[in-house]
Amino acid sequence: MMSTYVRGVSVFISAEAKNLWNRMNEVIDELPQTVSCRESDPDAWFPDEDRPMASDYTQVKKLCRACPIQTMCLEYAITNQEQHGLWGGLTARERINLVRTKKRHQKQA
């Protein structure tokens, strides 16, 4: 059985995911500026899944592209298999496609 680590109402699926989360937050704390996702409406990053996602994510994707921890955030989301929301500038579907593409390229190498 896989160990889980609780983060508020969410769960880390591994110690690696928990460590990435902690490292990401340490970096955020050391930044001279705040990151957009911490100061905006959470619903912007986790829109209603019944509505078209492209229109819901357009503005927050712009904020992600300018974020100094975008890569770390994406790494965390992939490692923790986040199934909802925008993390590291990618939607859940985009993250799944990225992982599949990486796996295909690794098999070809």
LINSUL-V486419 format. One record per run of one state. SS is the DSSP state (A for helix, B for strand, O for the rest). FROM is the first residue (numbers start at 1). LEN is the number of residues. Records with the same first field share a line. If there is no record, write none. Layout:
SS: FROM-LEN + FROM-LEN
//
This chain:
O: 1-4 + 8-2 + 13-2 + 31-5 + 40-2 + 46-7 + 66-4 + 80-7 + 88-2 + 91-1 + 109-1
B: 5-3 + 10-3 + 87-1 + 90-1
A: 15-16 + 36-4 + 42-4 + 53-13 + 70-10 + 92-17
//
